[in-house]
């Protein structure tokens, strides 16, 4: 995969390439498509990804210091261990158009970020950190959220339909207008220290 620092790529397709453990700086990708690429443990510093798609890519442990994202979709990708807090999320935006479909996002950190209207569909999101963040109007559809952390998190109007294994304290998070599947909603009562009887 031929990617050069401080260059721009528009409407390019990158297929089956590998830049694992490589470092890049100052690159802009716009309307690019990445398929079956290996970015594991790479570093993209001061880069921009605008209106790009990733399909069947490995981005585990990839670092994005001061990199911007806008209107990005990830499909069937591995994104394990990514610290999204190192990316650049300008305060004048709330919705960056980030979508994940059938991805693995274990051990990710979104701590303290304002990323409204995120889309997670059929994803595995174990041990992720959403504490202190604002993810209102997002969707977690049919996701597994085992051991993911929610504390002082804005989850207003978030759709958790068909998601499972989450632990959300309704007294320590904002959940007004959120949607939960009926059976999984019983988990919310655990934080209220009450006894349920048949």
C-alpha positions in Angstrom: 0.0 0.0 0.0 1.6 3.2 -1.2 0.7 6.0 1.2 3.0 9.1 1.5 3.2 11.6 4.3 1.6 15.0 3.8 -0.2 13.9 0.7 -3.9 13.9 -0.2 -6.0 11.0 -1.6 -9.4 11.5 -3.2 -11.8 8.8 -4.3 -9.1 6.1 -4.1 -9.7 2.4 -3.3 -7.1 0.6 -1.2 -7.5 -3.2 -1.3 -5.7 -6.0 0.6 -2.9 -3.7 1.7 -0.9 -3.7 4.9 0.7 -0.9 6.8 0.9 -2.6 10.1 3.1 -0.8 12.6 3.9 2.0 10.2 3.7 5.7 11.0 2.0 8.4 8.9 1.6 12.1 9.3 -0.4 14.9 7.7 -2.4 12.8 5.2 -5.9 13.6 4.0 -8.2 10.8 2.7 -11.5 11.9 1.2 -14.1 9.6 -0.3 -11.6 6.7 0.0 -12.5 3.0 0.4 -10.4 0.6 2.3 -11.1 -3.2 1.9 -9.3 -6.1 3.6 -6.5 -3.8 4.8 -4.3 -4.3 7.8 -3.7 -1.1 9.8 -2.9 -2.9 13.1 -0.6 -1.0 15.4 -0.1 1.8 12.8 -0.1 5.5 13.7 -1.9 8.2 11.7 -0.9 11.6 13.2 -2.5 14.9 12.2 -4.5 13.1 9.4 -8.0 13.5 8.1 -10.5 10.9 7.0 -13.6 12.4 5.4 -16.5 10.4 3.9 -14.5 7.2 3.9 -15.5 3.5 4.3 -13.6 0.6 5.9 -14.7 -3.0 5.1 -13.1 -6.1 6.6 -10.1 -4.1 7.9 -8.0 -4.7 10.9 -7.4 -1.5 12.8 -6.6 -3.1 16.2 -4.3 -0.9 18.4 -4.1 1.8 15.6 -3.4 5.2 17.0 -4.9 8.4 15.7 -3.3 11.4 17.5 -4.9 14.7 16.5 -6.6 13.0 13.5 -10.1 14.1 12.4 -12.9 11.9 11.3 -16.1 12.9 9.5 -18.8 10.6 7.9 -16.9 7.3 8.3 -18.4 3.8 8.2 -16.7 0.7 9.4 -18.1 -2.7 8.4 -17.0 -6.1 9.7 -13.8 -4.5 11.0 -11.6 -5.3 14.1 -11.0 -2.1 16.1 -9.7 -3.6 19.3 -7.9 -1.4 21.8 -8.3 2.0 20.1 -8.1 5.1 22.3 -10.5 7.4 20.4 -9.8 10.2 22.9 -6.5 10.9 21.1 -8.2 11.8 17.9 -9.3 15.4 17.3 -13.1 16.1 17.8 -13.7 19.9 17.3 -16.1 21.3 19.8 -18.3 23.0 17.2 -19.5 19.5 16.1 -21.6 17.0 18.0 -22.4 14.5 15.3 -19.4 13.3 13.3 -21.3 10.6 11.3 -19.4 7.6 12.7 -21.0 4.2 12.0 -20.0 0.7 13.0 -21.6 -2.4 11.5 -20.8 -5.9 12.7 -17.5 -4.7 14.2 -15.4 -5.8 17.2 -14.6 -2.8 19.4 -13.4 -4.4 22.6 -11.2 -2.3 25.0 -12.0 1.0 23.2 -11.9 4.3 25.0 -14.5 7.0 24.4 -13.9 8.6 27.8 -15.2 12.1 28.1 -16.0 12.5 24.4 -19.1 14.3 22.9 -20.0 12.0 20.0 -23.7 12.2 19.4 -25.6 10.0 17.0 -23.0 7.3 16.8 -24.3 4.1 15.2 -23.3 0.6 16.5 -25.2 -2.3 14.8 -24.5 -6.0 15.7 -21.2 -5.0 17.2 -19.2 -6.6 20.1 -18.2 -3.8 22.4 -16.7 -5.4 25.5 -14.7 -3.6 28.1 -15.2 -0.2 26.4 -15.1 3.1 28.4 -18.0 5.5 27.8 -17.7 7.3 31.1 -18.2 11.1 31.3 -19.2 11.3 27.6 -22.2 12.5 25.7 -23.5 9.9 23.3 -27.1 11.1 23.1 -29.2 10.1 20.2 -26.8 7.2 19.4 -27.8 3.6 18.5 -26.6 0.4 20.0 -28.6 -2.1 18.0 -28.1 -5.8 18.8 -24.7 -5.2 20.4 -22.9 -7.1 23.2 -21.7 -4.6 25.8 -20.2 -6.9 28.4 -18.2 -5.0 31.1 -18.4 -1.7 29.2 -18.4 1.3 31.5 -21.1 3.9 31.7 -20.7 6.5 34.5 -22.0 10.1 34.3 -22.7 9.4 30.7 -25.4 11.1 28.6 -27.4 8.3 27.1 -30.6 10.4 26.4 -32.6 9.1 23.5 -30.1 6.3 22.8 -31.6 3.1 21.3 -30.3 -0.1 23.0 -32.8 -2.3 21.2 -31.8 -6.0 21.3 -28.5 -5.2 23.0 -27.3 -7.4 25.9 -24.9 -7.7 28.8 -24.8 -4.0 29.6 -24.6 -2.6 33.2 -26.1 1.0 33.3 -26.8 2.6 36.7 -29.9 4.7 36.0 -29.0 7.0 39.0 -25.5 7.8 37.7 -26.3 8.2 34.0 -28.8 10.2 32.0 -31.2 7.8 30.3 -34.3 9.9 29.5 -35.9 8.7 26.3 -33.5 5.8 25.9 -35.0 2.5 24.5 -34.3 -0.9 25.9 -35.6 -4.4 25.0 -38.1 -5.4 27.7 -36.1 -8.4 29.1 -32.7 -6.5 29.2 -34.4 -3.5 30.8 -34.6 -5.6 34.0 -30.8 -5.1 34.3 -31.5 -1.4 34.9 -33.3 -2.2 38.1 -30.2 -3.7 39.7 -28.9 -0.2 40.4 -32.0 0.7 42.4 -31.3 -1.8 45.2 -34.8 -3.3 45.0 -36.1 -6.9 45.1 -38.1 -8.2 42.2 -40.7 -10.9 42.9 -42.8 -13.0 40.5 
